[in-house]
Amino acid sequence: MIVLDTCVFIWLGLEQEKLTLDAMSAIQSNRSAISDITFLEIGYLVRKNRLKIFCTASDFSNLVVEAHDIGVISITPEIVETALGFPEEVNNDPADRIISATAVINESRLVTSDRNLLKAGQIPTVW
């Protein structure tokens, strides 16, 4: 299994050409999942007009989940504990920490383009 960062989830639904060959290969050859906090991030992006879609945030999220058979992982106390334990090098954004911790707890690679997460070296990543 792999865990998709929010940007990867969005690009999978709208702009697959933004995904690298390695990211696309990982998505095509593994079961994909997202953290449920991804839905909140998408809602905020739509609300702030940083993501322009022609449906509601929930409709978009559900369509991408269904079209690509993506699992949704709920936040657990262990995920929160792991997120809080990451060093400073890991992105300070709470959602990014939750998504990263979701990958770690599930012993999965994180598919992300986030430079902070890629260079932190704390989370197994694909990009």
Buried (B, 14 or more C-beta within 10 A) or exposed (E): EBBBBBBBBBBBBBEEEEBEEEBBEBBEEBEBBBBEBBBBBBBBBBEEEEBEBEEEBEEBBEEBBEEBEBEEBEBEEEBBEBBEEBEEEBBEBEBBBBBBBBBBBBEBBBBBBBEBBBEBEBBBBBB
